């Protein structure tokens, strides 16, 4: 019988921040009368766990505990702000189970650290977003089913679509305006939206689009890099209902938006969307799980297409939202590959072997009077790698065996022409090939700085701008100029580039990675999207082998066909997403212990263990790969997690790194 003054629900179910697999469950604690009001579900608490104080969150309040003995009490309630909502707690649980991780690991990714001053401060004044009388005009209207999608979202429905954005600088290629348009339709339905992008450049573009469509105070920007106060302020704005729309990078995927009605993601193929901390979730999967949990609409968009998206399209979980082929050919720039015909080879016999064929110079010369020209180079630097000119053996440092390079002359002074070691920095003026004795080198890999130098000499009087890595430019003016940029650092041009050149395409295709071709096509299409449409004279030339399947897909602007064939080949070869793959890395003894404990579902293949290279480490590290059909994928992940729990209980030596369907397989 409830005693006077005692809480009506005297038991708090707490998720304790302890990332051990065998302790991955909630624990019950007693709530005193003094704590009753503040101990709300979602509140931060401190509890005594295994003899020490740990942080945690209240998941629920219940009338009785299944635990037979007396319960320990909550040590302290840190904050009564309910930062862990029931929806996010369910998503965290599903993400943890999907990636063979623990609730505590995902909880650290989802809930930012508390910033007390921000929590106590008065929230900023934000105006309401008035409902538009008509759907907001935007690029989605240029797609056959775009308006219908918006109407369904605006009416409270939850359609799921993949928006195949046409790569063009024209309005139909403005993905940021399209995502903002979808968010506006969702807000008009009285619900909230979460929009996720890979990096800061994309975020700045999306922020401008949302400010134009929704108004500056109608959304919050949630990024981990913003600092503790700014991140927590944006988190609280969503939690308290001050805003209905949250935009950001992968940290925003868990934003506690009220009445979630839409999740949107731009460019899911970008590896920045994959978390680098255990259990290594991908924002695409997190948002898909959130949409299923909240029964929300989905709008994933990209210029390219990943095999994972293609899988969902073939299963019918997503519907394709794209232009007809005639419209694509009209809106996208005209794309061609050098030396793709006998006539081209007759005009320039060296076109197949030259890094800068004659066609490239012709294109740049013809396009410069119309505006800026983009030149994409896969590598930054000057002469990035050197080989012996006689036998093509890689030139290695005589002292440490590191790779040699030629630094930029502007950075090396008078000695800029002297090769040096990339590791120890020692000059290699008297280098001699240990294989053939030849003393001269050549550069098979040329960086963006050397490319800019060569183009500057070829086009005297034309400004040559560089954009790479930490020195990436945001925009360039609509004026005659050559812009040399590395993938991902291409600045946008006012009105779009007049033309673009894609150099050294084999470098992207020859990476030792399962996704090399998919990633190469994605990067090329992202560059193509900065060029004016074909109707406006925009053109793109790629330098490479015209028989390459990725380059053929680029010429056709057909990422869907490429993804379908890529997925078919992965099914045949047994690679994700056609199968479920779990990769374990650790010391050989730990992997052997895992194998002895695991009871894997029928149909599981065990590949390895095999030793992997770990530069600078004296400890041997091996890799064990488990592969199973998708039909038993969930069972395989459960089996792996069970073994992790057993090893955690036994305090087995040797940590294991567990990754489910990793994005990098090489």
Protein Blocks (a to p, Z undefined) as FASTA:
>chain_A
ZZehiafblcccdddddfbfklgccddddddfklmmmmcghiacdddeehiacddddfbd
cfbdfbfbdcdddfbafblcdfbcfklmmmmmmmmmmnopafklmmmmmmccddfklmmp
ccdddddddddfbdcddfklmpfklmmmmmmmmnopacdddddddddfbfklmmklmmmm
mmmmmmmnopacddddfblmlmmmmmmmmmmmnopklpccddfklojklmmmmmmmmmno
pafbdcddfklmmpccehifbdcdehklbmklpcfbdehiafklmmmmmmmmnopacddd
dfbdcfklmmmmmnomaccddddfklmmmmpccdddehibfklmmmmmmlmmpmbdfklm
mmmmmmmmnoccddddfbgcjdfbacdfklopacddfklopacddddfklnojmlmpccd
fklopacklgccfklopabdcdfbdcfklmmmmmmmmmghiacdddehjlccfbdcdddd
dddddehiaccdehiafbdcdehklmmmmpccfklmmmmmmmmmmmmmmpccfknopacd
ddddfklmklmmmmnopaklmmmmmmmmmmmnopafkbccddddddfklmmmmmmmpccd
ehiacedjdddddehiabdcddddddddfklmmmmmmmmmmmmmmmmmnopghiadddeh
ifbdZZ
